[in-house]
Amino acid sequence: MRGLRLASAVEGIFLIAMCARAQPAARTTNPDDTVRINQIQVIGSHNSYHAGLLPGIAKLLQQKRPDVFASLDYAHPDLATQLNHGVRQLELDIFADSHGGLYAHPLGPKLVAQAGLPADPAPYPEDVMLKPGFKVMHVQDIDYASVCQPFVACLETVRAWSNAHPQHVPIFILVETKGIRDGGLPDTEHPWTVPEPWTPSVFDALDAEIRSVFSPDEMITPDQVRGRKRTLDQAVRKHGWPTLKKARGKVIFLMDQAWAGPIYLEGHPALRGRVLFTNATPGHPDAAFVEENDGNAKTISALVRRGYLVRTRADSGTVEARTGDVRRRDRVLGSGAQIVSTDYPPFEPARWSGYVVTLPDGLPARCNPVNAPPTCVNSWLEPALSH
């Protein structure tokens, strides 16, 4: 009996020691080492640069096309303010302007004058639009007021904020390459500015502008993710995205339109040497990032489980915001899409209904509800920010 009691006591001490050893490890496991950047979820702002319609143009659209006005009736503050409040995906719509001046004299002011409406102030100095380089705006000639101009200035704002907050989870910068196929000004007989077409050389210039602001060690690029794999598709499905440890304080550039991908890929198979991740078809060599803006939760969850980074939208055209309908929002938040974009991030509730898109406790990032590992802890993903 004494031997049994002794053995039992020794076993108890052993178990207590093992628990004491294991428990702190569970509490102190750093998610930076185990959580990958496709295993978190962040909120993004749709058309992050959008300063809103200028007053005269707003009145003109209210008179001529109230439906178009309603869809454009939103605005965001400057990019640094958005980042301060936890937005971790920014969207920048850009127009190529290789020689400068293409968008310096928009049609909108002429239409406003012809309608007998007060003239709008210029949103930025004319010389900004006369210089070569990519310009940031929603619709040329009519919806062109941006919180930053040109593209490089927007990137410099993001870089300055990033350097001041080096422990942030990666910031995703979605770039929409606007062109001829994006439509024209409704119901007008006036010719409007024809955008410069996108070619491989124009995309070379885009990569060069990005690299003029961000150094290689400040970005996550396709080459880094691909590693020794032949394709990006193989890399993200078999090896995975980088961990937070490798991605903190960095930015990731994503391409919005699928049509631009083949042009961007010319001479760069599987995005070798490129900066942006294309909006690709799953299974293709360049597939790592996929947009499913209108996809259902089941489709998105399946893509997330396969290793892809997915961006979706919680609302569009101010429709959900006007009624307060949260069904789409809640569906996509639960889908596991890593990037959920909205016109109404945490600090910008809709004025009509209070509609807003936010993560639990207002955090900048949370553990992905579909594929996050057990080691992931919401409160550890990003330190508290000072607004």
Solvent accessible surface area in square Angstrom, and as a share of the most:
residue,aa,sasa,rsa
1,M,163,0.73
2,R,198,0.72
3,G,50,0.48
4,L,125,0.62
5,R,147,0.54
6,L,119,0.59
7,A,59,0.46
8,S,70,0.45
9,A,54,0.42
10,V,88,0.50
11,E,104,0.47
12,G,28,0.27
13,I,119,0.60
14,F,119,0.49
15,L,97,0.48
16,I,123,0.62
17,A,46,0.36
18,M,80,0.36
19,C,82,0.49
20,A,57,0.44
21,R,171,0.62
22,A,61,0.47
23,Q,108,0.48
24,P,53,0.33
25,A,58,0.45
26,A,80,0.62
27,R,139,0.51
28,T,97,0.56
29,T,45,0.26
30,N,76,0.39
31,P,3,0.02
32,D,20,0.10
33,D,76,0.40
34,T,58,0.34
35,V,0,0.00
36,R,72,0.26
37,I,0,0.00
38,N,11,0.06
39,Q,34,0.15
40,I,1,0.00
41,Q,0,0.00
42,V,0,0.00
43,I,4,0.02
44,G,0,0.00
45,S,0,0.00
46,H,21,0.09
47,N,1,0.01
48,S,0,0.00
49,Y,0,0.00
50,H,0,0.00
51,A,45,0.35
52,G,10,0.10
53,L,30,0.15
54,L,22,0.11
55,P,82,0.51
56,G,3,0.03
57,I,1,0.01
58,A,16,0.12
59,K,95,0.40
60,L,15,0.07
61,L,6,0.03
62,Q,90,0.40
63,Q,114,0.51
64,K,128,0.54
65,R,64,0.23
66,P,83,0.52
67,D,83,0.43
68,V,34,0.20
69,F,35,0.15
70,A,31,0.24
71,S,41,0.27
72,L,16,0.08
73,D,27,0.14
74,Y,18,0.07
75,A,50,0.39
76,H,9,0.04
77,P,46,0.29
78,D,66,0.34
79,L,2,0.01
80,A,29,0.22
81,T,37,0.22
82,Q,0,0.00
83,L,0,0.00
84,N,38,0.20
85,H,62,0.27
86,G,6,0.06
87,V,0,0.00
88,R,0,0.00
89,Q,0,0.00
90,L,0,0.00
91,E,3,0.02
92,L,0,0.00
93,D,0,0.00
94,I,0,0.00
95,F,2,0.01
96,A,1,0.01
97,D,5,0.03
98,S,57,0.37
99,H,167,0.74
100,G,18,0.18
101,G,24,0.23
102,L,70,0.35
103,Y,10,0.04
104,A,13,0.10
105,H,133,0.59
106,P,32,0.20
107,L,19,0.10
108,G,0,0.00
109,P,63,0.40
110,K,111,0.47
111,L,19,0.09
112,V,1,0.01
113,A,70,0.54
114,Q,113,0.50
115,A,44,0.34
116,G,67,0.64
117,L,30,0.15
118,P,94,0.59
119,A,96,0.74
120,D,31,0.16
121,P,93,0.58
122,A,83,0.65
123,P,51,0.32
124,Y,31,0.12
125,P,89,0.56
126,E,94,0.42
127,D,73,0.38
128,V,31,0.18
129,M,12,0.05
130,L,83,0.41
131,K,120,0.51
132,P,90,0.57
133,G,14,0.13
134,F,9,0.04
135,K,1,0.00
136,V,0,0.00
137,M,2,0.01
138,H,31,0.14
139,V,36,0.21
140,Q,7,0.03
141,D,4,0.02
142,I,9,0.05
143,D,2,0.01
144,Y,16,0.06
145,A,8,0.06
146,S,11,0.07
147,V,43,0.25
148,C,18,0.11
149,Q,21,0.09
150,P,41,0.26
151,F,0,0.00
152,V,39,0.22
153,A,31,0.24
154,C,0,0.00
155,L,0,0.00
156,E,94,0.42
157,T,45,0.26
158,V,0,0.00
159,R,85,0.31
160,A,65,0.51
161,W,12,0.04
162,S,7,0.04
163,N,80,0.41
164,A,70,0.54
165,H,46,0.20
166,P,79,0.50
167,Q,97,0.43
168,H,2,0.01
169,V,0,0.00
170,P,0,0.00
171,I,0,0.00
172,F,1,0.00
173,I,0,0.00
174,L,0,0.00
175,V,0,0.00
176,E,26,0.12
177,T,0,0.00
178,K,14,0.06
179,G,3,0.03
180,I,108,0.55
181,R,158,0.58
182,D,64,0.33
183,G,46,0.45
184,G,43,0.41
185,L,19,0.09
186,P,40,0.25
187,D,114,0.59
188,T,38,0.22
189,E,149,0.67
190,H,44,0.20
191,P,121,0.76
192,W,54,0.19
193,T,27,0.16
194,V,99,0.57
195,P,8,0.05
196,E,36,0.16
197,P,82,0.51
198,W,16,0.06
199,T,49,0.29
200,P,46,0.29
201,S,76,0.49
202,V,14,0.08
203,F,0,0.00
204,D,69,0.36
205,A,47,0.36
206,L,0,0.00
207,D,3,0.02
208,A,59,0.45
209,E,32,0.14
210,I,0,0.00
211,R,117,0.43
212,S,84,0.54
213,V,17,0.10
214,F,4,0.01
215,S,42,0.27
216,P,104,0.65
217,D,104,0.54
218,E,31,0.14
219,M,4,0.02
220,I,4,0.02
221,T,18,0.10
222,P,0,0.00
223,D,59,0.30
224,Q,82,0.37
225,V,5,0.03
226,R,13,0.05
227,G,52,0.50
228,R,250,0.91
229,K,76,0.32
230,R,162,0.59
231,T,8,0.05
232,L,0,0.00
233,D,5,0.03
234,Q,47,0.21
235,A,0,0.00
236,V,4,0.02
237,R,103,0.38
238,K,137,0.58
239,H,116,0.52
240,G,13,0.12
241,W,1,0.00
242,P,19,0.12
243,T,20,0.11
244,L,0,0.00
245,K,140,0.59
246,K,133,0.57
247,A,0,0.00
248,R,33,0.12
249,G,18,0.17
250,K,46,0.19
251,V,1,0.01
252,I,0,0.00
253,F,1,0.00
254,L,1,0.00
255,M,0,0.00
256,D,17,0.09
257,Q,21,0.09
258,A,61,0.47
259,W,63,0.22
260,A,0,0.00
261,G,4,0.04
262,P,88,0.56
263,I,39,0.20
264,Y,0,0.00
265,L,41,0.20
266,E,98,0.44
267,G,75,0.72
268,H,45,0.20
269,P,87,0.55
270,A,6,0.05
271,L,0,0.00
272,R,97,0.35
273,G,35,0.34
274,R,5,0.02
275,V,1,0.01
276,L,0,0.00
277,F,0,0.00
278,T,1,0.00
279,N,23,0.12
280,A,11,0.08
281,T,76,0.44
282,P,44,0.28
283,G,45,0.44
284,H,95,0.42
285,P,71,0.45
286,D,11,0.06
287,A,0,0.00
288,A,0,0.00
289,F,0,0.00
290,V,6,0.04
291,E,25,0.11
292,E,42,0.19
293,N,39,0.20
294,D,135,0.70
295,G,19,0.18
296,N,86,0.44
297,A,28,0.22
298,K,170,0.72
299,T,56,0.32
300,I,0,0.00
301,S,14,0.09
302,A,49,0.38
303,L,11,0.06
304,V,1,0.01
305,R,165,0.60
306,R,112,0.41
307,G,9,0.08
308,Y,0,0.00
309,L,0,0.00
310,V,0,0.00
311,R,6,0.02
312,T,0,0.00
313,R,36,0.13
314,A,0,0.00
315,D,0,0.00
316,S,34,0.22
317,G,28,0.27
318,T,1,0.01
319,V,96,0.55
320,E,19,0.08
321,A,0,0.00
322,R,89,0.33
323,T,102,0.59
324,G,27,0.26
325,D,39,0.20
326,V,52,0.30
327,R,177,0.65
328,R,43,0.16
329,R,50,0.18
330,D,71,0.37
331,R,115,0.42
332,V,4,0.02
333,L,22,0.11
334,G,46,0.45
335,S,1,0.01
336,G,0,0.00
337,A,0,0.00
338,Q,1,0.00
339,I,0,0.00
340,V,0,0.00
341,S,0,0.00
342,T,0,0.00
343,D,3,0.02
344,Y,13,0.05
345,P,0,0.00
346,P,43,0.27
347,F,53,0.22
348,E,28,0.13
349,P,75,0.47
350,A,4,0.03
351,R,165,0.60
352,W,85,0.30
353,S,51,0.33
354,G,42,0.41
355,Y,6,0.02
356,V,32,0.19
357,V,0,0.00
358,T,53,0.31
359,L,4,0.02
360,P,60,0.38
361,D,137,0.71
362,G,45,0.43
363,L,42,0.21
364,P,16,0.10
365,A,1,0.01
366,R,41,0.15
367,C,22,0.13
368,N,5,0.03
369,P,64,0.40
370,V,35,0.20
371,N,33,0.17
372,A,32,0.24
373,P,32,0.20
374,P,140,0.88
375,T,46,0.27
376,C,16,0.10
377,V,58,0.33
378,N,53,0.27
379,S,72,0.47
380,W,105,0.37
381,L,1,0.00
382,E,8,0.04
383,P,74,0.47
384,A,106,0.82
385,L,39,0.20
386,S,98,0.63
387,H,143,0.64
